[in-house]
Amino acid sequence: MRARLITVLLALAVAVRHGAAIKCYQCSYSGPLGLQGCEDEFDLTDNRYVIEENCQQCSKLKSVLNDKQILVHRLCLRVSFSDNGCEEETNNGNSVHACYCNKDLCNSAPRRTAGALLLISVGYAAMYLLY
């Protein structure tokens, strides 16, 4: 009986979580060659970005490489990746600010803060620079 109750509660929790889909901005900026309108100072009147639906969480990643090149990624995450909020990591002239939120279009504003996600963010930056 107890196992059946736990199974039902888990099924309900999953159903409720999946029913809470949100919309997120999705775009990338990498200096003058990137998509204009997706910079850190986000222009909400510019319609060159994509609005993704059925997201579980929105994110905004801002990387500064060698104290000068700025990369900004706004993403729709299909699964919750982190707690809501922001973190920051800086190392040898490189910094990463990562923010996560779970309300419609919440990844528009500049955020001041990335953490254990440095490896993932640097991976995104490396993929962009290599390709």
N, C-alpha and C positions, 0 to 999 in steps of 0.2 A: 504494500500500500504506500509506504513512504517513498520507494523508488518511483512508483507511478506518479506521485505528486511532484517529485523533483523533476521528472521528465516533462510533465505538463507545464510547470513553471518555467523551465528552460526554453521550451518551445514558444511560450508566450513572450518571453524576454527577447528572443530572436525575432519573432514576428513584429514586435513593437519597434525594435531597433531598425529593422529593414523598412518599416513604414515611415520612418522619419527622414526620408530623402530630402536633400536640399539642393539649391542651385549655387554654382560657384563660377567665378571668372576663371578663364583658362587662357594664358598667353605667356610669352617669354620676351625679354628685352636683354640685349647684350651690347649696349653702347650704340653708336651711330648706325650700325648695320642691323640692329634688331628691329622688331615691330614697334613702331612709334605708337604711343598711347598705352604702353604697358610698363612705362618707367615706374620708379619708386613713387613718384608723385603721380598717381593714377588719375587720368582724365575720364571721368564718368560720362562725359558727353561724346567721347570718341567711340565709335561702334566697330572698331577693327579687332576687337577681342572676341572671344567665344564665350558664351554662357552655357556651361554644361549642366545637365540635370541629372537626377538620380545619384547624387553624391552623398556620401556619409559624413564627409568632413571637407572643408576648404583649407588650403594652405597658401602661404606666401613665403617664398624663399628669396632672400637677397644675399648675394655673395659679392664681396669686394676682393679682387685678386691683385696681389702686389701693390696694395694701397691705391689702385687707380681704376682697373677695369671692373665695371659693375654689371652683374647678371641678376635679373629679376625673373622669377618664375611664379606664376599664380596657377594653382592646380586644383582639380577636382579629384578627391581621393575616394575610391569606391569602398574602402574600409577605413574605420577610424584608426589613425596611425599614432596619435599622441593625445595627451590631455589638452584641453583648450588653453591657450596662452602662448607666450613667446619665450624663446631662449636665445642666447647669444654665445658664440664661441669665436675667439680670436687667436691666431697663431702665426707668427713670422710674416706680418704684413697682409695676411689673409683673414677675412672675417666672414662669418655666416650668421644671418639673422633668420630664424624660422618661426613662423606663427601658424597656429592651427585654431580653427573655429568651426562651429556647427550651426550657423544661421545663414539664411539665404544671402548670397553675395557679400559675405562678411570679409572676403579677402581683397577688398578694394583699397583700404586705407594704408598709408605707410605705417609700419610697425617698428618699434625699437626693441628688438630682442631676438638663438638656435642652440643647441647643446650637443647631446650625444648624437645628434643628426648631422654633425659636421662631416662625417665620412660619406653619408648619402648625398649631401649637398655638394661636396667637393667632387663626388662621382658624377653628378649632373653637370657640373661645370666642366669637368674633364671630358665628358662625352661631347659636350657642345664644342669645346675647343678642338677636339680631335676629329670631329665630323664636320 
